[in-house]
Amino acid sequence: MTILRPLGSSDLEVFPLALGGNVFGWTADEAQSFAVLDAYTAAGGNFVDTADVYSAWAPGNKGGESETVLGRWLAARGNRSDLVIATKVGAHPDYKGLAANTIKSGVEESLRRLGTDYIDLYYTHYDDPSVPVEEFVTALDELVRSGKVRAIAASNITAERLQESLDFSDREGLVRYVALQPHYNLVSRDTYEGPLQQVASRSGLAAIPYYALATGFLTGKYRPGVDVDSARAGGAAAHLGTERGQRVLAALDEIAAAHDAEVATVALAWLAAQPTVAAPLASARTVEQLPALLAVADLELTDAEVARLTAASA
């Protein structure tokens, strides 16, 4: 049985792969989403990540579709207490930014769509420099004290603002961030490594990296001359034209072959081995895409393999 990992200083314990809900109600319809969620939890998974804005960008959607699908699945399965549900506030078209009233209204809508009376991990989706940290941290503290939220986390925030938020929480005795969701993978390291990672490490924050597979590039399915039918194909294929992208693929192929593992599993295992990382975040549109993601729970790279990938991705 997979050992769950502690999430920072919180009392939450999570499976070493967070399942991304961005595809629910977008590229995965409700039936597909239910099937993916069933397979993920059957394998021991307990950490599902969504956001109030998912998937407002899709034609005909207005935001909240992912939370709604997830809420219906939770109701149908009756397993709410077995899961760590993470969602986010600040990017929904009707609830943009981090003003206190926006947070308070946004959480009520998320709770309604999810069909639950509490959220395990609540993220500020994007920093809002127009709002002082004192305002949004105080609003988040009230949500935790009221029992609507168990723990709070940040995403898309600078090291400076993250530190400022933590300092205010500590000074005032308010709830503090326990986790961070940075953009981080083998072909995008400077988006986390450096000052942001240092703040997380110094403050005991757990990292849950998004774009863990670089919008699919690190699955290995994007190769010269290969057309991939995906909503994200353009972004992923761009890495093929870079020397680093080619070096990383070559190293991933070599290590995957040595372990008889999928390329995606090795890419996630490198992330899982990095300081502060509790669980990489990845989504699956179909059940068939899940095994390569779930396998990260059982693949431990050697120090030499981690170093090989680190050197290739420099």
N, C-alpha and C positions, 0 to 999 in steps of 0.2 A: 504494500500500500504506500502511495506517495506521501512523503512527509510535507505537511503544510508549512509555509514560511510566515514568520511574524511580519506584520506590516508596520514598520517603523516602531514608534513608541506606543502604538494603539494596542488594543486587545484583540484586534482582528488577525486571523490567520488565513492565508490564501494559498491556493494551488499555484505551482510555479509557472503557470501560463494563464494570463488573463484573457478571456474571450471577448473580442471586440464586437459590440452590437451595432456598429455603424451601418452594417449591411442589412439589418432587419428592417423590412418595409421599404427597402431600396432595391438592391440587386438580389436579395433573397426575399421571396414572398413569405406570408405567414406560415404556410405549411413547411417550406424549406427551413425557415428560422426555428420552428418548433423541433424539427428533426435534428438540426445542428445542436440546439440546446440540450435535447435529450441525450445525444451521443456524448457531448462534452461532460455532462453531469454523470452519465453512466461510467465514464472513465475516471471519475473522482474529482472532476473540475468543480470549483465552487465560486469562482471570481468572474463576474460578468460586468462589463464596462459599457456604459451608454452615455447619452447626453440629451438634454432637452431639444437641442437644435437638429439632431439626426432625424430625418434627412431632408431638411428644408430646401436643399439645393436641387433636389430631384423634381422634374416637371410634375405638377399636380400635388406635390407635398407642401406642407406648411410648417413642418417641424413637429416633433413629438411622436412621429411614427414608430421609431425604434422603441421608445419607452412603452408605447401602447401595445406593441406586439409582445414585448417582454412581460408586461403586466398580465396579458391574457394567458401567456404560458404559465406564469407563476400561479395564477388562479386555477388553471386546468390541472396542474400537477400538485398543488397544495404543499409546495416544498420551500416556501419563503424563508423559513428559519434555517435552512441548510445552506443558504447562499450568502455571499458577500456581494451586494449590489452597489455598484458605483455609478453615479450620474453627475452631470455638470450643469452649471448655471452661468449665464452671461452672454450667450451667443444666439439664443432663440430670437427670431425676428420681433417678437412681442415683448421680450424681456432681455434687452441688450444692456450690457454694462454691469457694474457691481455696486450701484447705489443700494442702500439698505432696503428700500421698498421693493426694488427689483428682485433682490435675493429672496425676500420674504414672499413675494407673489410667485416667483419662479418655483420655489420649493413646493408650494401648495399644488401647482399644476403638475409637477413631476410626481408627487405622491399620488395624485388622482390617477394619472395615466398608468403608473406602475401598480396601482391597486394595493398599496401598502401604507402603513402608518409611520414607517421609518426608512431612512436611506442609510446604508452602512458607511459609505464613503462619498462625500459631497465635494466636488471640485469647483473652484473658480476656473472657468474654462479658459478665459483670456484675462490678462491683467487689464485694468481700466485706470490708466494714469490720472484720469480726471477725478477719481475718488480717493480720498486719503485712506491709508491702510487702517486707520483708527475706525473708520466707518464700516468697512466691509468685514473686518475681523470681529468687531462688536456684534454685527448682524449674524455672523456665522456662530459666534459664541452663544447667542440666544437660541439658535436652532438646536445646538447640542444640548443646552440646558433644558430645553423643552421636550427633548426626546425624539425630535423629528429627524435628527442626524446623529450618527454615532461618532464619526471622525471626519476631519476635513483635509483637503489636499489642494494642490495648486497645479496649474498647467500653463504653458506659454507665459512665463514670467521671467523677468531678469533676475540675476543674482542679487542685485542691489535691493530690488523691491521685495524679494523673498526674505532677505535678511532683515529688512525693515519690518516686515509683517511678523516675523518670529520674535524680534526684539520687543515689539509692542505687546505681543501675547505674553511674553515672559515678564515684562515690566508690570503689566496690569493684572496678571494672574488669570488670563483668558485662555480659551482653547487655542491650541497652536496646530499648524499644519503638521501632519505625520507622514505625508507622501507627496511625491512630485511626479508629474507625467511629462517627461521631456521627449522631444524629437531626437531619437538616438538609434543608430544602427551602424553596421560595418562600413557603409559609404557615407555616413553623416555623423561624424564623431564630434566635430567642433560645436555642434548644436547643444551638446551637454558637457563634454569634458572641459575642464577649466574651472572658472569661477562658480558656475552653477552646481557642478558636481561637488566642489569643495564646500559650498554652503550645505548641501544635502548631507555630506559625510560628517561635517562638523556638528550638525544639528540632529543627527540620527534619523534623517528622513529616508524612507524607502522610495526607490525609483521604479516606475512602471513605464518603460519606454514605449512610445507610440511610433508608427511607421517602422516597427521592428524589422520588417522584411522589405523596407524601402519600396512600398506600394507594389510588391510582388517580384521585384528584381532579384531579391535574395532567395527566392524559391528555386532559382536556376532554370525556370521555364523560358526566360528571355535569352535567346541566343541569336547570333548573326544569321539572318535569312529566315528566322522563324516568326510567323505572325501569331500573335496571341489575342484571342477575343476577350477583352476585359475593358471595363470602364476606366481602368487606370493604366492601360498599356502605354500610353504616351510618356507618362512620368517615369515609369519603370524602365522603359527601353532607352531613355536618355543616358542611363548609367553605362550602357553597352559601349558608347563611344568614348569613354574615358579610360586612361591607362589604369587608374585605380580600380574601376569596375571590373576590368579584365583580370587584374591581379587577384582581386578578391574572389572572383568566380573560380579561378584556377586553384586557389588554396582551398576553397570550399569543396570543390570536386575531389581533390586529393584526400581530404580528411573524411568526407562523406564515404568515399570508397573504403577507407581503412576501417570504418565503423559499420559498414553496410547500412548506412543511414541516408535519409533524404538531405539534400542541400539545405532546405529550409530549417530542418532540425538543427543542423550544425550552426547555422547563422544565429538561431535563437539561443543555442547553448553558449556561444561566445558572449552574447549579451548577458545571459544569466550568470556568467562567471565574473562579470565586471563589478567593481566596488559599488555598493549602495543598491544594486539592482535586486529587487525582490521577485519580480515576475515580468517578463516581456509581455507585451500586448499584441495580439494578432487576431484577425477575424477570418472566418471561413464562410463562404457563400453556400457551400454544399458539404454534406457529410463526408464526401470523398476527400475533401481538403483537410479534414481534421487530424487524421493520424500523424501526419508529419509535424503538426504543431504540438500535439499532445506528447509526442515522443521526447520533447525537451525535458520532461520530468525525469526521464530515465537515462539521459545521455550526459555523461560527465567527460569533458575534454581533458586531456593531459595538459600540464603547464606548457609543454612544448607546442602543443596544437593551438592553445590560446595565443601564445607568443607569435606563432606563424601567421595566424589571422590578423593579429594586431599589426605586425610588420607589413603584411600585404595591404592593409587598409590605411596605412599612413599617408 
